[in-house]
Amino acid sequence: MKGSEANLTIRVVSKLISATVDAAGNVVDGDLEEVSEVNDVWTFARDTRSRDPNWRLIATEADQ
């Protein structure tokens, strides 16, 4: 808590394949087979006095 603002920080771990292909289907960047692990840290905030139940994304960063 920071005053009436609640903050929530989560670590998001995902595995993804990233590739760019041209119109003919040829890979021009990345790899269609290689799986990479991506770690991010996301921070959300919400004013606890507000009637709005939505949380705002206030920060993102790569987690090494």
MDAnalysis code that builds the backbone (N, CA, C; Angstrom):
import MDAnalysis as mda
import numpy as np

u = mda.Universe.empty(192, n_residues=64, atom_resindex=np.repeat(np.arange(64), 3), trajectory=True)
u.add_TopologyAttr("name", ["N", "CA", "C"] * 64)
u.add_TopologyAttr("resid", np.arange(1, 65))
u.add_TopologyAttr("resname", ["MET", "LYS", "GLY", "SER", "GLU", "ALA", "ASN", "LEU", "THR", "ILE", "ARG", "VAL", "VAL", "SER", "LYS", "LEU", "ILE", "SER", "ALA", "THR", "VAL", "ASP", "ALA", "ALA", "GLY", "ASN", "VAL", "VAL", "ASP", "GLY", "ASP", "LEU", "GLU", "GLU", "VAL", "SER", "GLU", "VAL", "ASN", "ASP", "VAL", "TRP", "THR", "PHE", "ALA", "ARG", "ASP", "THR", "ARG", "SER", "ARG", "ASP", "PRO", "ASN", "TRP", "ARG", "LEU", "ILE", "ALA", "THR", "GLU", "ALA", "ASP", "GLN"])
u.atoms.positions = np.array([
    [0.839, -1.177, 0.000],
    [0.000, 0.000, 0.000],
    [0.886, 1.242, 0.000],
    [0.465, 2.206, -0.785],
    [1.080, 3.537, -0.787],
    [-0.074, 4.508, -0.604],
    [-0.326, 4.905, 0.632],
    [-1.506, 5.715, 0.909],
    [-2.742, 4.883, 0.641],
    [-3.626, 5.387, -0.205],
    [-4.841, 4.629, -0.545],
    [-4.672, 3.819, -1.823],
    [-3.450, 3.807, -2.386],
    [-3.206, 3.062, -3.615],
    [-2.593, 1.698, -3.307],
    [-3.280, 0.663, -3.779],
    [-2.751, -0.695, -3.642],
    [-1.889, -1.000, -4.865],
    [-0.718, -1.558, -4.644],
    [0.168, -1.972, -5.732],
    [0.340, -3.472, -5.680],
    [0.362, -4.077, -6.853],
    [0.528, -5.514, -6.981],
    [1.579, -5.763, -8.047],
    [2.628, -6.499, -7.697],
    [3.688, -6.820, -8.654],
    [3.705, -8.326, -8.863],
    [3.688, -8.730, -10.134],
    [3.710, -10.156, -10.458],
    [4.842, -10.434, -11.442],
    [5.349, -11.622, -11.370],
    [6.369, -12.080, -12.319],
    [5.671, -13.004, -13.307],
    [5.804, -12.704, -14.591],
    [5.171, -13.487, -15.649],
    [6.260, -14.271, -16.367],
    [6.151, -15.590, -16.342],
    [7.119, -16.459, -17.017],
    [6.396, -17.140, -18.168],
    [6.942, -17.001, -19.374],
    [6.309, -17.621, -20.536],
    [7.373, -18.226, -21.444],
    [6.931, -19.128, -22.273],
    [7.796, -19.731, -23.282],
    [7.170, -19.404, -24.627],
    [8.011, -18.927, -25.555],
    [7.455, -18.540, -26.844],
    [8.394, -18.856, -27.990],
    [7.785, -18.916, -29.158],
    [8.512, -19.058, -30.410],
    [8.269, -17.769, -31.176],
    [9.341, -17.163, -31.672],
    [9.221, -15.893, -32.374],
    [9.912, -15.981, -33.725],
    [9.147, -15.698, -34.774],
    [9.712, -15.715, -36.117],
    [8.906, -14.786, -37.017],
    [9.585, -14.210, -37.999],
    [8.938, -13.399, -39.029],
    [9.139, -14.118, -40.352],
    [8.043, -14.270, -41.082],
    [8.133, -14.933, -42.385],
    [7.684, -13.972, -43.479],
    [8.217, -14.163, -44.672],
    [7.810, -13.334, -45.801],
    [6.564, -13.931, -46.450],
    [6.094, -13.310, -47.515],
    [4.865, -13.743, -48.190],
    [4.967, -15.174, -48.721],
    [6.177, -15.612, -49.025],
    [6.381, -16.972, -49.540],
    [6.517, -18.003, -48.421],
    [6.506, -17.537, -47.174],
    [6.628, -18.451, -46.054],
    [8.050, -18.713, -45.603],
    [9.009, -17.986, -46.151],
    [10.412, -18.144, -45.757],
    [10.690, -17.341, -44.488],
    [11.405, -17.935, -43.558],
    [11.767, -17.252, -42.321],
    [12.802, -16.180, -42.633],
    [12.490, -14.927, -42.269],
    [13.443, -13.838, -42.502],
    [14.065, -13.356, -41.190],
    [13.473, -13.761, -40.058],
    [14.033, -13.410, -38.756],
    [13.513, -14.398, -37.721],
    [14.348, -14.750, -36.768],
    [13.924, -15.667, -35.716],
    [14.022, -17.115, -36.139],
    [13.244, -17.963, -35.454],
    [13.300, -19.402, -35.678],
    [11.932, -19.997, -35.362],
    [11.414, -20.834, -36.249],
    [10.096, -21.448, -36.045],
    [10.124, -22.604, -35.047],
    [11.307, -23.057, -34.651],
    [11.435, -24.205, -33.759],
    [11.972, -23.856, -32.376],
    [12.795, -22.826, -32.289],
    [13.476, -22.505, -31.028],
    [12.508, -21.866, -30.021],
    [12.433, -22.478, -28.840],
    [11.580, -21.971, -27.766],
    [12.441, -21.150, -26.812],
    [12.001, -19.936, -26.536],
    [12.715, -19.056, -25.607],
    [11.865, -18.835, -24.365],
    [12.529, -18.757, -23.213],
    [11.819, -18.421, -21.983],
    [11.926, -16.913, -21.763],
    [10.803, -16.289, -21.487],
    [10.746, -14.848, -21.267],
    [10.232, -14.606, -19.856],
    [10.939, -13.761, -19.102],
    [10.544, -13.421, -17.736],
    [10.298, -11.916, -17.657],
    [9.116, -11.532, -17.260],
    [8.760, -10.129, -17.119],
    [8.223, -9.881, -15.722],
    [8.332, -8.636, -15.274],
    [7.732, -8.204, -14.010],
    [6.747, -7.102, -14.349],
    [5.479, -7.289, -13.969],
    [4.431, -6.306, -14.226],
    [3.931, -5.771, -12.895],
    [3.716, -4.458, -12.822],
    [3.192, -3.837, -11.610],
    [1.876, -3.139, -11.938],
    [0.869, -3.442, -11.136],
    [-0.468, -2.872, -11.284],
    [-0.780, -2.017, -10.061],
    [-1.672, -1.031, -10.237],
    [-2.084, -0.173, -9.123],
    [-3.589, 0.062, -9.197],
    [-4.165, 0.299, -8.020],
    [-5.600, 0.600, -7.925],
    [-5.832, 1.468, -6.703],
    [-6.611, 2.547, -6.876],
    [-6.988, 3.406, -5.753],
    [-8.111, 2.693, -4.997],
    [-7.845, 2.320, -3.766],
    [-8.832, 1.553, -2.990],
    [-10.051, 2.388, -2.604],
    [-9.961, 3.707, -2.732],
    [-11.119, 4.563, -2.440],
    [-12.048, 4.691, -3.642],
    [-11.578, 4.307, -4.807],
    [-12.352, 4.462, -6.032],
    [-13.395, 3.361, -6.173],
    [-14.500, 3.698, -6.812],
    [-15.527, 2.692, -7.110],
    [-15.147, 1.876, -8.342],
    [-14.152, 2.347, -9.085],
    [-13.683, 1.648, -10.277],
    [-12.912, 0.396, -9.851],
    [-13.371, -0.792, -10.237],
    [-12.708, -2.028, -9.801],
    [-11.465, -2.386, -10.623],
    [-11.188, -1.622, -11.675],
    [-10.087, -1.959, -12.582],
    [-8.731, -1.578, -12.011],
    [-7.750, -2.400, -12.328],
    [-6.358, -2.132, -11.977],
    [-5.679, -1.523, -13.191],
    [-4.724, -0.613, -12.973],
    [-3.947, 0.015, -14.043],
    [-2.551, -0.619, -14.075],
    [-2.085, -0.910, -15.264],
    [-0.709, -1.379, -15.437],
    [0.182, -0.148, -15.370],
    [1.072, -0.078, -14.362],
    [1.874, 1.127, -14.187],
    [3.347, 0.914, -14.522],
    [3.804, -0.336, -14.634],
    [5.214, -0.575, -14.963],
    [5.392, -1.995, -15.501],
    [6.339, -2.130, -16.421],
    [6.765, -3.447, -16.898],
    [8.280, -3.413, -17.021],
    [8.885, -4.549, -16.794],
    [10.330, -4.649, -17.001],
    [10.695, -6.103, -17.242],
    [11.797, -6.299, -17.940],
    [12.311, -7.639, -18.163],
    [13.005, -8.105, -16.899],
    [12.747, -9.342, -16.512],
    [13.385, -9.926, -15.321],
    [14.500, -10.828, -15.805],
    [15.698, -10.566, -15.365],
    [16.855, -11.335, -15.816],
    [17.072, -12.552, -14.968],
])
